[in-house]
Amino acid sequence: MSHLFPNYHRSPITFVKAENNSLYDSSGKAYLDFSSGIGVTNLGFHSALVASLSEQVQTLWHTPNLYQNPLQEEVADLLIGERDYLAYFCNSGAESNEAAIKLARKATGKSDIIAFKNSFHGRTFGAMSATGQEKIQKGFGPLLSGFQYASFNDLASVEALISENTAAVMLELVQGESGVHPADKAFIKGLETLCHEQNILLIVDEVQTGMGRTGTLFAFEQYEIEPDIVTLAKGLANGVPVGAMLGRTSLAHAFGPGSHGSTFGGNVLAMSASKATLQILKEPGFLEEASAKGDYLMTQLKDKLQDCVSVFDLRGLGLMVGIETSLELSKVVEQARAGGLILLTAGTNTIRLLPPLTVTSAEIDQAVNVLQKVLA
Ligand SMILES: *Cc1c(COP(=O)(O)O)cnc(C)c1O
């Protein structure tokens, strides 16, 4: 009998080994990983991570945030470059969003945050309260007060919720967990303008869309905006738990010494993995190639799945792709797995593909081939 809480749907498979973009189970069967461990191992099981983690673990694996941490400075520098941000490190996506909510409230002195229907921001109380999905919140009330939910891609619905208490608007640029729904560019540009005019902070949750997932380091680059606060986690250290919040330098006054913190946040082991990850993501041409692979994947899916009557829609950005289907998702996932392909689902009717950014054209062909059979 298991001594674990039954809070996850676990497949009856144990992965015991990984190499590049493939996982191996206890029977030795190989699987092409088109989930990246839910958008985490964006570089696959890369040897650079093995090298940096091995070296770090033999030198020093933890110091508290009461001392200098040059690796945090280096990672912050790699993330921020010439932009006008400061970084705060934590351990997860939910925690990065908690930090964002706290920073926004303290910096503005206002309490309300406009989030969106069908969003996903994590499972802690603040992040869950920002998450506009009843199924995530049900049974856990009372939630944190001050959250309202606008309709995604509907600027008027945001405007209608703004009051003198509004501190921030918070959203994903591609709603991930609820079905891979990219925001419209005009909506996001309009939202940025609206926030500037009304003196409201714009928080962009890039926990899933960040770290090259959508073809640029951050998805906000493609939307041509500069959010006030950005949250990151999943792909930030390619599998080592870490989260980060980037916030405008002008917000620094709200996060003075003692205002917020984390015991483990940004520890040297996580930072060494994050540094190695960012150095690869920032290699000249790397993200351009990932973006081109996203285009290739979408082209192949459009071509090979065009006769699948079960497929209603293909959408995405970069290597974050949703396939909307009438088939039962658990069956699709199971059949694909039997065919050696690991998939994710999103929402109630969408297969979600988050392949490593290092995926090869041959691996894309292999995956599309399995999908074609399973979705036929
Ligand atoms: C996964 C996810 C989170 C939560 O991250 P955790 O590390 O599980 O807390 C928050 N926001 C978005 C957009 C996510 O995809």
The ligand as an SDF file (V2000), in Angstrom:
LIG
                    3D

 15 15  0  0  0  0  0  0  0  0999 V2000
    3.1520   25.5540  -13.5390 C   0  0  0  0  0  0  0  0  0  0  0  0
    2.6910   26.9440  -13.4290 C   0  0  0  0  0  0  0  0  0  0  0  0
    2.6420   27.6180  -12.1930 C   0  0  0  0  0  0  0  0  0  0  0  0
    2.9340   26.9270  -10.8800 C   0  0  0  0  0  0  0  0  0  0  0  0
    4.2360   26.5060  -10.7680 O   0  0  0  0  0  0  0  0  0  0  0  0
    4.6630   25.5340   -9.5470 P   0  0  0  0  0  0  0  0  0  0  0  0
    6.1520   25.4470   -9.6780 O   0  0  0  0  0  0  0  0  0  0  0  0
    3.9650   24.2390   -9.7550 O   0  0  0  0  0  0  0  0  0  0  0  0
    4.2330   26.1960   -8.2940 O   0  0  0  0  0  0  0  0  0  0  0  0
    2.2930   28.9500  -12.1940 C   0  0  0  0  0  0  0  0  0  0  0  0
    1.9830   29.5850  -13.3400 N   0  0  0  0  0  0  0  0  0  0  0  0
    2.0040   28.9850  -14.5300 C   0  0  0  0  0  0  0  0  0  0  0  0
    1.6880   29.7570  -15.7590 C   0  0  0  0  0  0  0  0  0  0  0  0
    2.3490   27.6330  -14.6210 C   0  0  0  0  0  0  0  0  0  0  0  0
    2.3410   27.0250  -15.8110 O   0  0  0  0  0  0  0  0  0  0  0  0
  1  2  1  0
  2  3  1  0
  2 14  2  0
  3  4  1  0
  3 10  2  0
  4  5  1  0
  5  6  1  0
  6  7  2  0
  6  8  1  0
  6  9  1  0
 10 11  1  0
 11 12  2  0
 12 13  1  0
 12 14  1  0
 14 15  1  0
M  END
$$$$
